[in-house]
Amino acid sequence: MNRKIQLFIAMSLDGYITGPDGDISWLFTDQDYGITKFIEGVDTLIMGRKSYDAMLALGWMYEGKKIFVYTRRTQNPDGQNVTFTSLAPEKLMEDIRRQPGKNIWLFGGGEVVKLFLDAALVDEMVVAIHPVVLGGGAPLFPQGVSRTNLGLVRSESFDSGLLIATYLVS
């Protein structure tokens, strides 16, 4: 089975994944928006250190999933199947894809997304666009990210104004 690397991420209309000072209070939580079904289809998450720390602060939500955290700091794992890494994305994916399993969730943040786009490793992007302009924060696509061509496969809008766009990476 080919284990796809899927970016599933929330973004403001102006392209930020967090507001100033890491603020995520703008994220909609009024309904599921398909995240539960998505999570059932993955068994591995890849994220940066800031995303990992934010996830821990919110409470561990990914029991039973294998987590790879990109960090420059060497440290012992915090449990919950966590591996800290600084491997090149190509090497990490070679190691992960040797194992059977479900798809792989590229969780974020922007610097990790950039690493994987620059290495041409992302298969699909699912972007939940929230109807809010933040004016600053952490961008989904940091400056210097490689050009990446996308093909829209599906879009779904909600009464809340949220739009989920699913793209295949060409």
C-alpha positions in Angstrom: 0.0 0.0 0.0 1.3 3.4 -0.9 1.2 5.6 2.2 0.2 9.1 1.1 1.5 12.2 2.8 -1.4 14.4 3.5 -1.3 18.0 4.7 -4.5 18.7 6.6 -4.4 22.2 8.2 -6.5 25.2 9.1 -5.6 28.6 7.7 -7.0 32.1 7.9 -8.1 33.7 4.7 -4.8 35.7 4.6 -2.7 32.5 4.9 -1.8 32.2 8.6 -2.0 29.0 10.6 -1.7 30.8 13.9 -2.3 34.4 14.8 0.2 36.7 16.6 1.8 34.9 19.6 0.6 31.5 18.5 -3.1 32.5 18.9 -5.5 29.7 17.7 -8.7 31.1 19.3 -10.0 31.9 15.8 -10.3 28.2 14.9 -13.8 26.9 14.5 -14.8 24.2 16.9 -18.6 24.3 16.4 -18.6 21.0 14.4 -16.3 18.2 13.2 -15.6 19.5 9.7 -14.4 16.0 8.6 -11.4 15.9 10.9 -12.5 12.7 12.7 -12.8 10.7 9.4 -9.4 12.1 8.3 -7.7 11.1 11.6 -9.1 7.5 11.2 -7.2 7.3 7.9 -3.8 8.1 9.3 -1.5 6.4 11.8 1.5 8.7 11.7 1.8 12.4 12.2 4.8 14.6 11.3 5.0 18.1 12.9 7.4 20.8 14.1 8.3 21.5 17.7 6.0 24.5 18.1 3.0 22.5 16.8 3.9 19.6 19.2 4.2 21.9 22.2 0.8 23.5 21.3 -0.8 20.1 20.9 0.4 19.0 24.3 -0.9 22.2 25.9 -4.4 21.5 24.4 -4.3 17.9 25.7 -3.1 14.8 23.9 -5.6 13.9 21.1 -3.8 11.3 19.1 -3.5 8.2 21.2 -2.2 5.2 19.3 -0.6 7.4 16.5 3.1 7.5 15.8 4.4 11.0 16.1 7.6 12.4 14.5 8.6 15.9 15.7 11.1 18.0 13.8 13.4 19.8 16.2 17.0 21.0 16.4 17.1 20.1 20.1 18.0 16.6 21.1 15.9 15.2 23.9 14.1 12.2 25.1 10.6 11.4 23.9 7.7 12.4 26.0 6.0 9.1 25.5 2.9 8.5 23.4 4.9 7.0 20.5 6.9 10.2 20.0 10.2 10.4 18.1 12.2 13.6 17.9 14.1 13.9 14.6 16.2 16.1 12.4 16.5 13.7 9.6 16.1 14.9 6.0 12.5 14.5 5.0 13.4 12.0 2.2 15.2 9.7 4.7 12.4 10.0 7.3 9.8 9.0 4.7 12.0 6.2 3.4 12.1 4.8 6.9 8.4 5.3 7.6 7.2 3.9 4.3 9.1 0.7 4.9 6.6 -0.1 7.5 3.0 -1.1 6.7 0.3 1.4 7.8 -2.2 4.0 7.0 -1.6 7.5 5.5 0.7 10.0 7.0 -0.5 13.4 8.3 1.8 16.3 7.7 0.5 18.3 10.7 2.5 21.5 10.3 3.7 24.1 11.1 4.9 26.1 8.2 8.6 25.3 8.4 7.9 21.6 8.3 5.4 22.1 5.4 8.2 23.9 3.6 10.7 21.1 4.2 8.3 18.5 2.7 7.2 20.7 -0.2 10.8 21.5 -1.1 11.5 17.7 -1.1 8.4 17.1 -3.3 7.0 14.6 -0.7 3.5 16.0 -0.2 0.8 14.0 -2.1 -2.4 15.9 -1.0 -3.3 19.1 0.7 -6.5 19.6 2.6 -6.8 23.2 3.7 -9.6 24.4 5.9 -9.9 28.1 5.2 -11.5 30.0 8.0 -13.3 33.3 7.2 -11.0 35.5 9.2 -8.2 37.9 8.4 -5.5 37.7 11.1 -3.1 40.3 9.7 -0.1 38.4 11.1 1.2 35.3 12.7 2.8 32.1 11.4 2.2 31.7 7.6 1.3 28.3 6.2 3.8 28.8 3.4 7.0 30.6 4.6 8.9 32.8 2.3 11.1 30.8 -0.1 8.9 27.7 -0.3 9.3 25.8 -3.6 6.7 26.4 -6.3 4.2 23.6 -6.1 1.4 23.0 -8.7 -1.9 21.8 -7.3 -5.1 20.4 -8.8 -8.4 20.9 -7.0 -10.2 17.6 -6.4 -12.9 18.7 -4.0 -14.2 21.7 -2.2 -16.8 21.8 0.6 -18.4 24.9 2.1 -20.2 25.2 5.4 -22.8 27.6 6.8 -20.2 28.9 9.2 -18.3 30.3 6.2 -15.5 27.7 6.5 -14.3 26.3 3.2 -12.3 23.0 2.9 -10.3 22.7 -0.3 -8.6 19.4 -1.2 -5.8 19.5 -3.7 -3.6 16.8 -5.3 0.0 17.9 -5.7 1.1 17.6 -9.3 
